[in-house]
């Protein structure tokens, strides 16, 4: 009963806080109802009850989440995949592929793999490869995946332009390409028809790369450990954001911080600042005061965890830092303004339980003041969010993928087959060899680790090129998938007589994508070495 009472108390405070926000209250004075909310975090020797309650948050019910996500797709037909491939070729698509799982093996066909984004192309396939490695009995399937930040298939019935365009593009009925695309995307929402995929940031390269963040398999345990180093009582009671402030929504957050230095701090940084700024904010004493500071210092993750409240706001595209912030053991203040899309795991989070939501940047100062006066509730939310994300390791992530893909496979109204000309992918290094623009480039990322293979070579097996234990056979993305051929972009990139790169294929669809014939003479010799 004590455990139930604590849950009810936390829900009481969460509900009351939501009512207060909706009523538009801006006062920092403690509302009358808050006195009736008993502490959600037990003191002293009663912490065992907290641990018991936190165990609830470490369980993910992927089946229920996937069932809700797939409710709009009772049946998937071949025409849904044809229109998905057509959507791949729309301008603005960085990465898009069609993949089959047939009898436990993965096959890949690229439709978009822009050359300057190749460092992260493998990260967009790895969710399926790793899921298949951990779940070798996945059913046969044929899927189309767009690795974009935003969904590809909008259809908002309450917005005239969006709904009219949806109906004109995919009116249904007979004929080719008349059904809406069945396409997986990194983010979804209720106003789109996209299916849930895993964002590339979860499978960043394991070797150093330009975005510098390690893959989730390494990052999650690091962040969880760092998040536990700062005691709750020592955290600074200011809401903090560090990073880019490029989006209009984050500019509003920065403006609110400038006006409210007693409750907010925004520390602006760009990716290019990493080489210029070498001192942390803590070293310079710039982490104890609020306001808006630009390009002065950076914060390590453990330094961010020294703040009791962390801001999550809309970036350009979408913000993918929520999963990291939740591991800090601080209260994440989720600013709803501009947050249109969600990643798969966000459908398993509850506002008021795992994080605290506010409607806009201007609402942050009042919420910070309220949380200061309701510290037990704030701590309970912080603990619940951290417990939730502590269990979302790569194993749990691939559990989600296995459930989602199995649900998709059951809805296929056709028998999946390997697409003509598809490339078989067995191992992580198969992907690096396939997408590399040069051998020097390839050597920056290949792991020479065949434990990533779905079917690893037997111990003692003699390995040789070009696959070295994997299935790589000299394939390359097609040139027309690698470049924007528009008149203002690279209209000459795919001239066969003057190719921009020999590490691309001119093979037509349906044939194996070997590189340009001159590659064997004066190129990287992908097929033979």
C-alpha positions as a Python dict, from the first residue, in 0.01 Angstrom:
ca = {
    (1, 'X'): (0, 0, 0),
    (2, 'X'): (290, 236, 72),
    (3, 'X'): (418, 179, -284),
    (4, 'X'): (73, 250, -428),
    (5, 'X'): (45, 563, -219),
    (6, 'X'): (375, 693, -351),
    (7, 'X'): (263, 632, -712),
    (8, 'X'): (-65, 809, -647),
    (9, 'X'): (118, 1100, -484),
    (10, 'X'): (346, 1140, -785),
    (11, 'X'): (47, 1123, -1020),
    (12, 'X'): (-135, 1380, -804),
    (13, 'X'): (152, 1627, -833),
    (14, 'X'): (192, 1560, -1207),
    (15, 'X'): (-179, 1617, -1268),
    (16, 'X'): (-187, 1929, -1056),
    (17, 'X'): (119, 2069, -1229),
    (18, 'X'): (-46, 2012, -1565),
    (19, 'X'): (-365, 2186, -1451),
    (20, 'X'): (-161, 2481, -1324),
    (21, 'X'): (21, 2515, -1657),
    (22, 'X'): (-299, 2494, -1859),
    (23, 'X'): (-456, 2762, -1637),
    (24, 'X'): (-174, 2994, -1744),
    (25, 'X'): (-36, 3054, -1393),
    (26, 'X'): (292, 3247, -1391),
    (27, 'X'): (330, 3293, -1015),
    (28, 'X'): (612, 3115, -836),
    (29, 'X'): (399, 3097, -520),
    (30, 'X'): (327, 2742, -408),
    (31, 'X'): (-26, 2648, -530),
    (32, 'X'): (-275, 2545, -258),
    (33, 'X'): (-316, 2189, -387),
    (34, 'X'): (56, 2109, -367),
    (35, 'X'): (38, 2078, 12),
    (36, 'X'): (-185, 1774, -31),
    (37, 'X'): (77, 1585, -237),
    (38, 'X'): (278, 1364, -5),
    (39, 'X'): (650, 1317, -84),
    (40, 'X'): (712, 1083, -380),
    (41, 'X'): (1075, 1023, -280),
    (42, 'X'): (1112, 848, 52),
    (43, 'X'): (1384, 959, 296),
    (44, 'X'): (1653, 761, 470),
    (45, 'X'): (1591, 390, 519),
    (46, 'X'): (1273, 395, 313),
    (47, 'X'): (1469, 416, -15),
    (48, 'X'): (1397, 46, -78),
    (49, 'X'): (1044, 149, -171),
    (50, 'X'): (1184, 388, -430),
    (51, 'X'): (1392, 109, -583),
    (52, 'X'): (1087, -115, -605),
    (53, 'X'): (888, 156, -781),
    (54, 'X'): (1171, 236, -1020),
    (55, 'X'): (1175, -127, -1137),
    (56, 'X'): (843, -58, -1311),
    (57, 'X'): (1008, 199, -1536),
    (58, 'X'): (1270, -45, -1661),
    (59, 'X'): (1015, -256, -1849),
    (60, 'X'): (930, -167, -2210),
    (61, 'X'): (605, -305, -2355),
    (62, 'X'): (711, -298, -2720),
    (63, 'X'): (416, -506, -2836),
    (64, 'X'): (162, -247, -2721),
    (65, 'X'): (368, 43, -2859),
    (66, 'X'): (410, -127, -3198),
    (67, 'X'): (43, -223, -3214),
    (68, 'X'): (-51, 144, -3179),
    (69, 'X'): (207, 248, -3438),
    (70, 'X'): (91, -11, -3694),
    (71, 'X'): (-283, 45, -3654),
    (72, 'X'): (-302, 230, -3986),
    (73, 'X'): (-143, -60, -4175),
    (74, 'X'): (-362, -372, -4158),
    (75, 'X'): (-230, -475, -4502),
    (76, 'X'): (83, -394, -4704),
    (77, 'X'): (74, -450, -5079),
    (78, 'X'): (350, -441, -5344),
    (79, 'X'): (216, -107, -5469),
    (80, 'X'): (285, 44, -5125),
    (81, 'X'): (652, -43, -5177),
    (82, 'X'): (660, 94, -5532),
    (83, 'X'): (532, 432, -5415),
    (84, 'X'): (780, 416, -5126),
    (85, 'X'): (1067, 377, -5375),
    (86, 'X'): (929, 672, -5572),
    (87, 'X'): (928, 876, -5250),
    (88, 'X'): (1295, 781, -5205),
    (89, 'X'): (1380, 970, -5521),
    (90, 'X'): (1223, 1296, -5407),
    (91, 'X'): (1469, 1583, -5367),
    (92, 'X'): (1589, 1631, -5014),
    (93, 'X'): (1628, 1261, -4934),
    (94, 'X'): (1975, 1191, -4795),
    (95, 'X'): (1941, 817, -4765),
    (96, 'X'): (1682, 564, -4879),
    (97, 'X'): (1707, 194, -4948),
    (98, 'X'): (1502, -117, -5008),
    (99, 'X'): (1598, -422, -4804),
    (100, 'X'): (1487, -781, -4787),
    (101, 'X'): (1533, -1039, -4515),
    (102, 'X'): (1511, -1379, -4680),
    (103, 'X'): (1581, -1699, -4486),
    (104, 'X'): (1796, -1519, -4232),
    (105, 'X'): (2006, -1311, -4474),
    (106, 'X'): (1992, -936, -4548),
    (107, 'X'): (1986, -790, -4901),
    (108, 'X'): (2024, -420, -4984),
    (109, 'X'): (1943, -193, -5280),
    (110, 'X'): (2031, 178, -5256),
    (111, 'X'): (1803, 444, -5401),
    (112, 'X'): (1960, 740, -5225),
    (113, 'X'): (2304, 740, -5063),
    (114, 'X'): (2436, 1094, -5103),
    (115, 'X'): (2815, 1092, -5132),
    (116, 'X'): (2886, 1349, -4857),
    (117, 'X'): (2673, 1154, -4607),
    (118, 'X'): (2839, 816, -4664),
    (119, 'X'): (3008, 829, -4321),
    (120, 'X'): (2664, 759, -4175),
    (121, 'X'): (2501, 541, -4441),
    (122, 'X'): (2598, 218, -4255),
    (123, 'X'): (2436, 360, -3939),
    (124, 'X'): (2102, 359, -4122),
    (125, 'X'): (2126, -12, -4208),
    (126, 'X'): (2281, -131, -3881),
    (127, 'X'): (1948, -134, -3691),
    (128, 'X'): (1826, -416, -3914),
    (129, 'X'): (2162, -595, -3938),
    (130, 'X'): (2208, -601, -3560),
    (131, 'X'): (1846, -704, -3504),
    (132, 'X'): (1889, -990, -3749),
    (133, 'X'): (2214, -1097, -3581),
    (134, 'X'): (2039, -1113, -3243),
    (135, 'X'): (1717, -1257, -3390),
    (136, 'X'): (1825, -1491, -3673),
    (137, 'X'): (1473, -1631, -3716),
    (138, 'X'): (1317, -1300, -3824),
    (139, 'X'): (1042, -1366, -4081),
    (140, 'X'): (1101, -1291, -4447),
    (141, 'X'): (1019, -931, -4539),
    (142, 'X'): (1062, -660, -4800),
    (143, 'X'): (1091, -303, -4663),
    (144, 'X'): (1178, 51, -4773),
    (145, 'X'): (1372, 271, -4528),
    (146, 'X'): (1422, 647, -4547),
    (147, 'X'): (1698, 761, -4312),
    (148, 'X'): (1579, 1122, -4293),
    (149, 'X'): (1527, 1337, -3985),
    (150, 'X'): (1160, 1387, -4066),
    (151, 'X'): (874, 1163, -4187),
    (152, 'X'): (822, 1126, -4562),
    (153, 'X'): (446, 1063, -4581),
    (154, 'X'): (249, 1351, -4428),
    (155, 'X'): (-129, 1339, -4428),
    (156, 'X'): (-288, 1588, -4190),
    (157, 'X'): (-667, 1582, -4237),
    (158, 'X'): (-715, 1913, -4058),
    (159, 'X'): (-475, 2097, -4288),
    (160, 'X'): (-628, 2156, -4631),
    (161, 'X'): (-302, 2172, -4830),
    (162, 'X'): (-149, 1865, -4665),
    (163, 'X'): (-456, 1648, -4704),
    (164, 'X'): (-523, 1763, -5062),
    (165, 'X'): (-166, 1683, -5163),
    (166, 'X'): (-188, 1344, -4993),
    (167, 'X'): (-504, 1251, -5182),
    (168, 'X'): (-374, 1375, -5518),
    (169, 'X'): (-47, 1182, -5484),
    (170, 'X'): (-199, 857, -5363),
    (171, 'X'): (-568, 846, -5453),
    (172, 'X'): (-602, 467, -5411),
    (173, 'X'): (-792, 252, -5658),
    (174, 'X'): (-634, 52, -5937),
    (175, 'X'): (-311, 124, -6118),
    (176, 'X'): (53, 156, -6022),
    (177, 'X'): (177, 390, -5749),
    (178, 'X'): (-167, 492, -5632),
    (179, 'X'): (-142, 362, -5277),
    (180, 'X'): (45, 557, -5005),
    (181, 'X'): (407, 456, -4939),
    (182, 'X'): (484, 197, -4674),
    (183, 'X'): (814, 351, -4568),
    (184, 'X'): (1012, 340, -4244),
    (185, 'X'): (1142, 672, -4107),
    (186, 'X'): (1351, 784, -3809),
    (187, 'X'): (1062, 984, -3662),
    (188, 'X'): (685, 968, -3683),
    (189, 'X'): (377, 1145, -3556),
    (190, 'X'): (-2, 1112, -3574),
    (191, 'X'): (-11, 1330, -3886),
    (192, 'X'): (205, 1095, -4094),
    (193, 'X'): (178, 743, -4233),
    (194, 'X'): (546, 654, -4182),
    (195, 'X'): (648, 338, -4000),
    (196, 'X'): (897, 355, -3707),
    (197, 'X'): (1271, 309, -3771),
    (198, 'X'): (1573, 375, -3548),
    (199, 'X'): (1761, 699, -3604),
    (200, 'X'): (2120, 670, -3727),
    (201, 'X'): (2254, 831, -3408),
    (202, 'X'): (2195, 505, -3218),
    (203, 'X'): (2450, 330, -3443),
    (204, 'X'): (2711, 599, -3501),
    (205, 'X'): (3048, 468, -3628),
    (206, 'X'): (3256, 293, -3365),
    (207, 'X'): (3570, 469, -3488),
    (208, 'X'): (3623, 850, -3461),
    (209, 'X'): (3399, 1053, -3692),
    (210, 'X'): (3308, 1416, -3754),
    (211, 'X'): (3006, 1425, -3519),
    (212, 'X'): (3226, 1272, -3245),
    (213, 'X'): (2945, 1097, -3054),
    (214, 'X'): (3003, 724, -2994),
    (215, 'X'): (2734, 466, -3075),
    (216, 'X'): (2466, 400, -2815),
    (217, 'X'): (2627, 67, -2720),
    (218, 'X'): (2922, 265, -2579),
    (219, 'X'): (2747, 593, -2497),
    (220, 'X'): (2458, 464, -2286),
    (221, 'X'): (2666, 299, -2011),
    (222, 'X'): (2903, 597, -2008),
    (223, 'X'): (2617, 844, -1964),
    (224, 'X'): (2446, 632, -1702),
    (225, 'X'): (2766, 621, -1497),
    (226, 'X'): (2828, 994, -1540),
    (227, 'X'): (2469, 1071, -1445),
    (228, 'X'): (2515, 901, -1110),
    (229, 'X'): (2819, 1104, -1006),
    (230, 'X'): (2636, 1420, -900),
    (231, 'X'): (2420, 1397, -584),
    (232, 'X'): (2075, 1551, -613),
    (233, 'X'): (2139, 1806, -338),
    (234, 'X'): (2447, 1939, -522),
    (235, 'X'): (2274, 2009, -854),
    (236, 'X'): (2235, 2374, -959),
    (237, 'X'): (1868, 2473, -966),
    (238, 'X'): (1871, 2629, -1313),
    (239, 'X'): (1727, 2495, -1641),
    (240, 'X'): (2018, 2456, -1882),
    (241, 'X'): (2070, 2399, -2256),
    (242, 'X'): (2409, 2364, -2421),
    (243, 'X'): (2460, 2319, -2795),
    (244, 'X'): (2331, 2476, -3113),
    (245, 'X'): (2069, 2751, -3107),
    (246, 'X'): (2005, 2750, -3482),
    (247, 'X'): (1636, 2669, -3491),
    (248, 'X'): (1376, 2943, -3436),
    (249, 'X'): (1244, 2752, -3135),
    (250, 'X'): (1582, 2742, -2965),
    (251, 'X'): (1625, 3112, -3034),
    (252, 'X'): (1312, 3161, -2826),
    (253, 'X'): (1468, 2951, -2550),
    (254, 'X'): (1782, 3166, -2567),
    (255, 'X'): (1572, 3484, -2550),
    (256, 'X'): (1388, 3352, -2244),
    (257, 'X'): (1723, 3272, -2078),
    (258, 'X'): (1848, 3623, -2143),
    (259, 'X'): (1540, 3766, -1971),
    (260, 'X'): (1541, 3513, -1684),
    (261, 'X'): (1899, 3447, -1570),
    (262, 'X'): (1771, 3344, -1227),
    (263, 'X'): (1607, 3032, -1374),
    (264, 'X'): (1769, 2956, -1714),
    (265, 'X'): (2108, 2919, -1880),
    (266, 'X'): (2168, 2872, -2254),
    (267, 'X'): (2526, 2800, -2357),
    (268, 'X'): (2544, 2829, -2736),
    (269, 'X'): (2792, 2618, -2931),
    (270, 'X'): (2827, 2507, -3294),
    (271, 'X'): (2993, 2188, -3421),
    (272, 'X'): (3273, 2407, -3559),
    (273, 'X'): (3344, 2546, -3213),
    (274, 'X'): (3493, 2219, -3089),
    (275, 'X'): (3836, 2299, -3229),
    (276, 'X'): (3830, 2660, -3110),
    (277, 'X'): (3690, 2628, -2759),
    (278, 'X'): (3909, 2422, -2528),
    (279, 'X'): (3790, 2522, -2181),
    (280, 'X'): (3485, 2386, -2005),
    (281, 'X'): (3229, 2622, -1856),
    (282, 'X'): (3311, 2479, -1515),
    (283, 'X'): (3681, 2560, -1556),
    (284, 'X'): (3592, 2920, -1646),
    (285, 'X'): (3331, 2957, -1372),
    (286, 'X'): (3054, 3007, -1629),
    (287, 'X'): (2832, 2725, -1506),
    (288, 'X'): (2703, 2887, -1187),
    (289, 'X'): (2510, 3177, -1335),
    (290, 'X'): (2217, 3191, -1574),
    (291, 'X'): (2154, 3392, -1887),
    (292, 'X'): (2259, 3347, -2251),
    (293, 'X'): (2628, 3300, -2334),
    (294, 'X'): (2770, 3235, -2681),
    (295, 'X'): (3082, 3047, -2793),
    (296, 'X'): (3271, 3080, -2467),
    (297, 'X'): (3297, 2728, -2326),
    (298, 'X'): (3173, 2371, -2359),
    (299, 'X'): (3024, 2125, -2113),
    (300, 'X'): (3108, 1760, -2065),
    (301, 'X'): (2812, 1536, -2001),
    (302, 'X'): (2890, 1506, -1631),
    (303, 'X'): (2901, 1888, -1616),
    (304, 'X'): (2552, 1902, -1769),
    (305, 'X'): (2435, 1661, -1500),
    (306, 'X'): (2528, 1921, -1239),
    (307, 'X'): (2212, 2109, -1335),
    (308, 'X'): (1889, 1997, -1171),
    (309, 'X'): (1680, 2087, -1478),
    (310, 'X'): (1780, 2019, -1840),
    (311, 'X'): (1607, 2170, -2144),
    (312, 'X'): (1495, 1965, -2444),
    (313, 'X'): (1369, 2187, -2726),
    (314, 'X'): (1307, 2164, -3100),
    (315, 'X'): (1613, 2170, -3323),
    (316, 'X'): (1631, 2187, -3703),
    (317, 'X'): (1451, 1868, -3806),
    (318, 'X'): (1419, 1715, -3463),
    (319, 'X'): (1616, 1693, -3138),
    (320, 'X'): (1774, 1353, -3071),
    (321, 'X'): (1934, 1437, -2735),
    (322, 'X'): (1635, 1348, -2515),
    (323, 'X'): (1756, 992, -2458),
    (324, 'X'): (2090, 1123, -2329),
    (325, 'X'): (1944, 1394, -2108),
    (326, 'X'): (1715, 1147, -1932),
    (327, 'X'): (2019, 949, -1813),
    (328, 'X'): (2150, 1247, -1616),
    (329, 'X'): (1926, 1199, -1317),
    (330, 'X'): (1796, 1554, -1362),
    (331, 'X'): (1448, 1674, -1455),
    (332, 'X'): (1415, 1709, -1831),
    (333, 'X'): (1196, 2007, -1922),
    (334, 'X'): (1041, 1920, -2258),
    (335, 'X'): (945, 2237, -2448),
    (336, 'X'): (656, 2132, -2673),
    (337, 'X'): (671, 2431, -2909),
    (338, 'X'): (803, 2300, -3244),
    (339, 'X'): (831, 1936, -3131),
    (340, 'X'): (637, 1779, -3417),
    (341, 'X'): (803, 1438, -3444),
    (342, 'X'): (895, 1158, -3206),
    (343, 'X'): (1144, 874, -3205),
    (344, 'X'): (1018, 523, -3140),
    (345, 'X'): (1100, 513, -2769),
    (346, 'X'): (924, 841, -2692),
    (347, 'X'): (591, 661, -2726),
    (348, 'X'): (691, 475, -2411),
    (349, 'X'): (746, 791, -2204),
    (350, 'X'): (488, 981, -1999),
    (351, 'X'): (487, 1356, -1942),
    (352, 'X'): (473, 1430, -1570),
    (353, 'X'): (630, 1091, -1490),
    (354, 'X'): (953, 1061, -1693),
    (355, 'X'): (990, 1430, -1782),
    (356, 'X'): (804, 1756, -1727),
    (357, 'X'): (648, 1932, -2028),
    (358, 'X'): (587, 2302, -2083),
    (359, 'X'): (414, 2458, -2381),
    (360, 'X'): (673, 2720, -2471),
    (361, 'X'): (1008, 2870, -2372),
    (362, 'X'): (829, 3147, -2185),
    (363, 'X'): (675, 2886, -1954),
    (364, 'X'): (1013, 2754, -1837),
    (365, 'X'): (1091, 3010, -1561),
    (366, 'X'): (760, 2956, -1381),
    (367, 'X'): (798, 2579, -1401),
    (368, 'X'): (1152, 2598, -1261),
    (369, 'X'): (1025, 2801, -968),
    (370, 'X'): (745, 2551, -907),
    (371, 'X'): (984, 2254, -920),
    (372, 'X'): (1214, 2425, -671),
    (373, 'X'): (924, 2439, -428),
    (374, 'X'): (825, 2078, -503),
    (375, 'X'): (1165, 1917, -488),
    (376, 'X'): (1040, 1569, -389),
    (377, 'X'): (826, 1552, -701),
    (378, 'X'): (1112, 1685, -917),
    (379, 'X'): (1347, 1419, -783),
    (380, 'X'): (1092, 1145, -842),
    (381, 'X'): (1056, 1248, -1208),
    (382, 'X'): (1434, 1260, -1249),
    (383, 'X'): (1471, 910, -1103),
    (384, 'X'): (1190, 769, -1316),
    (385, 'X'): (1333, 911, -1638),
    (386, 'X'): (1679, 782, -1560),
    (387, 'X'): (1547, 435, -1471),
    (388, 'X'): (1350, 427, -1795),
    (389, 'X'): (1649, 501, -2015),
    (390, 'X'): (1889, 285, -1813),
    (391, 'X'): (1714, -21, -1956),
    (392, 'X'): (1709, 99, -2317),
    (393, 'X'): (2035, -62, -2423),
    (394, 'X'): (2105, -208, -2768),
    (395, 'X'): (1940, -534, -2665),
    (396, 'X'): (1616, -354, -2578),
    (397, 'X'): (1642, -146, -2896),
    (398, 'X'): (1671, -457, -3115),
    (399, 'X'): (1383, -612, -2920),
    (400, 'X'): (1172, -319, -3040),
    (401, 'X'): (1294, -366, -3395),
    (402, 'X'): (1219, -738, -3387),
    (403, 'X'): (863, -675, -3267),
    (404, 'X'): (805, -397, -3522),
    (405, 'X'): (948, -594, -3815),
    (406, 'X'): (759, -909, -3723),
    (407, 'X'): (435, -708, -3707),
    (408, 'X'): (514, -564, -4051),
    (409, 'X'): (590, -907, -4196),
    (410, 'X'): (250, -1040, -4084),
    (411, 'X'): (81, -763, -4282),
    (412, 'X'): (257, -834, -4614),
    (413, 'X'): (5, -934, -4880),
    (414, 'X'): (279, -1086, -5096),
    (415, 'X'): (568, -1331, -5076),
    (416, 'X'): (896, -1141, -5025),
    (417, 'X'): (1175, -1218, -5271),
    (418, 'X'): (1531, -1095, -5314),
    (419, 'X'): (1528, -794, -5544),
    (420, 'X'): (1732, -848, -5863),
    (421, 'X'): (2073, -686, -5827),
    (422, 'X'): (2049, -658, -5447),
    (423, 'X'): (2369, -671, -5240),
    (424, 'X'): (2396, -927, -4962),
    (425, 'X'): (2510, -779, -4630),
    (426, 'X'): (2645, -1010, -4360),
    (427, 'X'): (2867, -790, -4142),
    (428, 'X'): (2924, -430, -4036),
    (429, 'X'): (3239, -413, -4250),
    (430, 'X'): (3040, -519, -4557),
    (431, 'X'): (2860, -187, -4521),
    (432, 'X'): (3179, 16, -4485),
    (433, 'X'): (3330, -150, -4792),
    (434, 'X'): (3012, -98, -4991),
    (435, 'X'): (2975, 273, -4907),
    (436, 'X'): (3343, 379, -4897),
    (437, 'X'): (3463, 633, -5152),
    (438, 'X'): (3824, 517, -5127),
    (439, 'X'): (4029, 252, -4948),
    (440, 'X'): (4190, 514, -4725),
    (441, 'X'): (3839, 630, -4630),
    (442, 'X'): (3734, 270, -4569),
    (443, 'X'): (4027, 201, -4336),
    (444, 'X'): (3911, 487, -4109),
    (445, 'X'): (3594, 292, -4027),
    (446, 'X'): (3629, -82, -4082),
    (447, 'X'): (3649, -279, -3758),
    (448, 'X'): (3787, -612, -3887),
    (449, 'X'): (3546, -767, -3640),
    (450, 'X'): (3349, -1059, -3777),
    (451, 'X'): (3153, -1098, -3455),
    (452, 'X'): (2914, -843, -3611),
    (453, 'X'): (2829, -1092, -3886),
    (454, 'X'): (2488, -1259, -3899),
    (455, 'X'): (2668, -1579, -4001),
    (456, 'X'): (3029, -1536, -3881),
    (457, 'X'): (3303, -1745, -4041),
    (458, 'X'): (3398, -2059, -3856),
    (459, 'X'): (3705, -2047, -3628),
    (460, 'X'): (4020, -2114, -3829),
    (461, 'X'): (3859, -2037, -4164),
    (462, 'X'): (4095, -1886, -4423),
    (463, 'X'): (3975, -1536, -4504),
    (464, 'X'): (4041, -1349, -4827),
    (465, 'X'): (3937, -1037, -5017),
    (466, 'X'): (3728, -864, -5107),
    (467, 'X'): (3496, -969, -4820),
    (468, 'X'): (3741, -1099, -4556),
    (469, 'X'): (3486, -1320, -4388),
    (470, 'X'): (3183, -1113, -4487),
    (471, 'X'): (2976, -1119, -4804),
    (472, 'X'): (3121, -811, -4975),
    (473, 'X'): (3176, -878, -5347),
    (474, 'X'): (3281, -538, -5485),
    (475, 'X'): (2948, -352, -5484),
    (476, 'X'): (2903, 27, -5482),
    (477, 'X'): (2600, 257, -5463),
    (478, 'X'): (2480, 366, -5805),
    (479, 'X'): (2598, 707, -5918),
    (480, 'X'): (2245, 836, -5965),
    (481, 'X'): (2170, 748, -5602),
    (482, 'X'): (2483, 929, -5484),
    (483, 'X'): (2434, 1278, -5629),
    (484, 'X'): (2171, 1546, -5668),
    (485, 'X'): (2152, 1574, -6046),
    (486, 'X'): (1958, 1902, -6041),
    (487, 'X'): (2085, 2188, -6259),
    (488, 'X'): (2198, 2385, -5951),
    (489, 'X'): (2369, 2088, -5787),
    (490, 'X'): (2581, 1826, -5970),
    (491, 'X'): (2427, 1774, -6316),
    (492, 'X'): (2757, 1641, -6457),
    (493, 'X'): (2842, 1402, -6172),
    (494, 'X'): (2732, 1085, -6350),
    (495, 'X'): (2885, 1127, -6692),
    (496, 'X'): (3020, 782, -6775),
    (497, 'X'): (3315, 925, -6971),
    (498, 'X'): (3409, 1177, -6698),
    (499, 'X'): (3292, 1030, -6365),
    (500, 'X'): (3331, 1226, -6044),
    (501, 'X'): (3424, 901, -5870),
    (502, 'X'): (3514, 551, -5985),
    (503, 'X'): (3383, 415, -5654),
    (504, 'X'): (3026, 432, -5778),
    (505, 'X'): (2823, 205, -6003),
    (506, 'X'): (2668, 270, -6344),
    (507, 'X'): (2496, -69, -6354),
    (508, 'X'): (2123, -47, -6433),
    (509, 'X'): (1865, -145, -6173),
    (510, 'X'): (1830, -521, -6163),
    (511, 'X'): (2201, -589, -6216),
    (512, 'X'): (2471, -624, -5950),
    (513, 'X'): (2615, -275, -5882),
    (514, 'X'): (2981, -324, -5969),
    (515, 'X'): (3189, -3, -5974),
    (516, 'X'): (3282, 190, -6288),
    (517, 'X'): (3483, -35, -6525),
    (518, 'X'): (3785, 195, -6499),
    (519, 'X'): (3807, 114, -6127),
    (520, 'X'): (3982, -213, -6215),
    (521, 'X'): (4243, -23, -6422),
    (522, 'X'): (4328, 288, -6220),
    (523, 'X'): (4091, 296, -5927),
    (524, 'X'): (4062, 122, -5592),
    (525, 'X'): (4011, -225, -5744),
    (526, 'X'): (3714, -302, -5520),
    (527, 'X'): (3625, -631, -5688),
    (528, 'X'): (3965, -798, -5685),
    (529, 'X'): (4141, -690, -5366),
}
